[in-house]
């Protein structure tokens, strides 16, 4: 997969995605991650990319033209463009699965007070990672790219590694344990030590339902 990120601060995205699973995916060429900086397309010698807002308001707003020029540089016929915005559709596993099927993704990261509204018409989707405001779209881009990358074929070595996990079937994952069997007087459930795969699977399904009802009951009503 090819992903281009339009951002004033490439290091905020590049550095967190250079290690662990995503870092390996980049080294193995399963993910090609590139950056385009709107500042390179600024129209004055000071490389200005933001200005005061019409109608007043606190802070500075990114201007449309430098962002458009950066977007124009990387956009192809098969590109799917995502504008990261607090007002966008809230990101979830279903969206991650959909985006993971795209050939070329472009993420536009706002900063300061955001981007001139007119840039929105060049995006295929506005996406948010939650109901809160960040300093810019870069941390959101890291989150979304991480979630997408682990779904790409060949990234996770174990087959079906992404199937039975939280949110894949509108349920949280069942509790998981590793050695030792007893830690601080807390024991691993005996069923997980039984070797009976059928009973273990039934226990996991029951536990997943129980923990979802307790912690995220909203997930059980989303598909109704």
C-alpha positions, 0 to 999 in steps of 0.5 A: 500500500502507498500512503501519502501524508500532507503535513507541516510536521512530517516527523510527528508522523514518521517517527512513531511509525518507524518502529515495531510492526509498522516499521517492519512493514515499511522495511519489507515494502508492504507499506510505502509512507511518504510526506508532502509539506504544504510549506514547500508550496507557500507563495512568499519568501517567508513560506507562510502557510497560515493567516487570520480567519475571516470574521474573526476568531482565535488563532491562525488557519492554514490557507487553502492554496499550499495544501491544495498544491501539496495534495495535487502533487501526490494525488493519482487516479486511484487515490482516496483522500482523507481529511483528518478533522474533529468533526469527521466520522469517528474512526472504527475497525470497520473503517480501518478494514475498508481503508486497508483495501485501498491502493493509495491513501492520502491523509491531510493533516490540519494544524493550528486552528485547522484548514480553510473550509474549501479544502474539504471539497477535495477529500473523499472522507472526513475522519476523526479519532474521537470527540476531543481536539488535538494540536493537529491531525498528525497524531490522528494520522499515526493512529489510523495508519497504524490500525490500517497497516496491521490489516495489510496482507503479510504484515502480521505473520500469524494467519488470522491474527486480526480476526478474533480481536476487539471490535471485529465482531462488535465485541471486545476481546475476552480476557487473555493471560500468559505465564505464570499460572498464578501471579499475586494470588490471581489464577489463570482460569482453569478452562484455558489450561484444559487443552479442550479447544471447543470449551475454550472457544465457548468460554472466550465467546461468553467472556467477550459478551460479558465484558462488552456488556459491562464496559461497552454496552453501546457496541451491542446496540450499534448494529440493531 
